[in-house]
Amino acid sequence: MRIALTHNLRLSDSEEEAEFDTRETVDALAAAIERLGHRVERIEVSGPASRTVARLEAFGPDLIFNTAEGRRGRFREAFFPALFDELGMPYTGSDAYALALTLDKQLTKLVLAQHGVTTPRWQYLEDAQKLQPNALRYPVIVKPNFEGSSKGITQDSVVEDALRLHEVVRESLRRYPAGLLVEEFIVGRDVTVPFLEAAAPERHGVLQPVEYVIDEAATASRRYAIYDYELKTKLDRYVSVRAPAKVKRSQAERIQQLCETVYRQLGIRDLGRIDLRLGEDGGIYFLEINALPSLEPGAGIYASAALEGLHDDAVLGAVIQSATRRFNIAEPRGRRGRPRRTERLKVGFTFNVKRLTPDPSGEGDEEAEYDSPKTLQAIREAIASYGHEVVDLEATTELPFVLAATPVDVVFNIAEGFRGRNRESAVPALLELLDIPYTGSDPAALSVSLDKALAKRMVRTHGVLTPDYVVMHTGKERLPRELSFPLLVKPVAEGTSKGVTKKSIVRDEVELREVARELIAKYRQPALVEAYVAGREFTVGLLGERRPRVLPPMEIVFLDASDPTPIYSFEMKQDWNEHIRYEVPAKLAPRELDRLEKAARECFTALGCRDIARVDFRMDAEGRIYFIECNPLPGLAPGWSDLVLISQAAGIDYRGLIGEILAFAIRRYQERERERERARRAQAAAEREALAERAVAERGAHAQAVAGAANGSNGSEKPSGTPGEGAPPV
């Protein structure tokens, strides 16, 4: 089968991403599913949902293997299953209702209490003022109501007196304002009971309990026996899984019955995990349930499944098997599923090939923006890996005739064009004329973004700062008073830092006019003169349409500390190891990161970009962020181009990056085909209606003709006289 592996990739050690999958986990899951004989497409779901939808519709999976947790909100785990339902795409795991219910610990307890499930007494709080400190028996444990992976749970979460409880509740609500549980702490030990619907049918999918054993080296300084956040993250090396857990036979039977009830009443499907507390009083207490449990290597579900004779790959196979049965994937999908996309599309590939190698100084840079044969081949192979046919369309003056003679479904466009400030828009304009969907921004966005001065005017209307500037057409123009030296001079409509060299930083008017005249003569276009912003330099990649995903910012770190005015010049881009270091993700304070991401989105929107773009910024010593320029047609050289390096840091490999860009064009192609199909059906219906009306009209005319003929016949046979006047008798 074609299986999409939807996931959130963990890129940092922050608590916010604690529930996300590491790269190692994603690799392990994908490899296991492939070993089971399926074709796997990894789809990282961070960013706008439209991006995920485009990837899914382009791939057309038979089944989605879902581990995506969502990033925020009380319904975050439910979001993606709800989206899959709306798309009509089968998926593994419980539905949106079950996931929303089980993420809410308090609501889960209320539901299960109606079915006789024992759980520690608790109080739910959204306001610290409503705390009833004497309503529960101490000690108590304070934990977030809408979190998993032990987030927010530490040794300090266990409280033994009312005075300290007020402090802990206030601090916890500050961090987790959605709500808290204050729960009686049961002295005892934890066991976890995995669920695998397609396994252990005699026990309705409930596997044998396992427990986490903590090494004495970690327990020496720990007062309470709880599996807290520190043990799950920083001290995980001290934790091992014991399978089966050490429980008495009578307890095992009660655990089995309790867990069957819980899984059944909450509507858990395919897989799950229940956490129980075995009290010293002999009681078995339900703590919480995870309907989207971790599948990282070494997780308890694998150890428990091994007791049933299932190896790790077979665990994933069982998940796929139960989902396949539930959605009847072996049968025609009928009304539920959307039509699968065409398995093999003809993808035109428009490009300009680099045949000249420029000198590092910038001489011979006419083809600097073009792509090398190595890059072109890497893109071809990435597109072909998705099952498509690649049709080369070099962007020469013959392209209109070639396109007319070579029908393609969509076009992957990286063509830069030949000359003029509208050169990047030439191929997209031609494709729009021919109604061929293509990747990347439309002609207007490409033209506006290439003209740096016009782009600056546009982003300013969206409240984004940009250095003061003036455009020189001759080099003789008068300088505005607000411009003070040093200044930066560069061609107004070039990319790849063409024309940006050491000489571009000017410190007096004589030097400025000399450099400006040289650039105007060499590049046959005006020169942009802008204030030099001292500070840090960043470039930010974006993927998406109206609400793009902002990738981790990359900082260009200049290595020459003696240079007071460093710039990301053409020389540096050709030989970057000697002059700069790329740092991605950039080291930024949360507030700085938020402002930089917001500025990138605003620029993307202001310039009308689509699918892909890279935006350059400078941040001064006061933290002010200045837009420098935007490239909506960024380089895609493997292992070299800025956007490729940024994508790798975001967990998107080269093939995935090309596939994601292509997915947006495929979605537009599918929309066009659906629209054409609707138009064809409407036209057919109109033609049928017209035929029906014509048939009715013809039958009416025929009936009238027959009636007329009959009347005429009767009139000719009627005698001229009346009876008694020679008329024949009737």
Secondary structure, DSSP 8 states (H G I E B T S, - for coil): -EEEEEE-B--SS-GGGTTSB-HHHHHHHHHHHHHTT-EEEEEE--S-HHHHHHHHHHH--SEEEE----SSSTTHHHHHHHHHHHHT--BSS--HHHHHHHH-HHHHHHHHHTTT-----EEEESSGGG--TTSS-SSEEEEETT--TTTT--GGGEE-SHHHHHHHHHHHHHH-TT-EEEEE--SEEEEEEEEETTS-GGGTTB---BEEEE-HHHHTT-SS----HHHHTTTGGGEEEESS----HHHHHHHHHHHHHHHHHHT--SEEEEEEEEETTS-EEEEEEESS---STT-HHHHHHHTTT--HHHHHHHHHHHHHHHHTTTS--TTTS-----SS-EEEEEE-B--S---TTSTT-TTTTSB-HHHHHHHHHHHHTTT-EEEEEE-STTHHHHHHHS--SEEEE----SSSTTGGGHHHHHHHHTT--BSS--HHHHHHHHSHHHHHHHHHTTT-B---EEEESSS-----TT--SSEEEEETT--TTTT-SGGGEE-SHHHHHHHHHHHHHHHTS-EEEEE---SEEEEEEEEESSS-EE---EEEEE--TT-SS----HHHHHSHHHHEEEESS----HHHHHHHHHHHHHHHHHTT--EEEEEEEEE-TT--EEEEEEESS----TTTSHHHHHHHHTT--HHHHHHHHHHHHHHHHHHHHHHHHHHHHHHHHHHHHHHHHHHHHHHHHHHHHHHHHHHHHHHHHS-SS-TTTT----
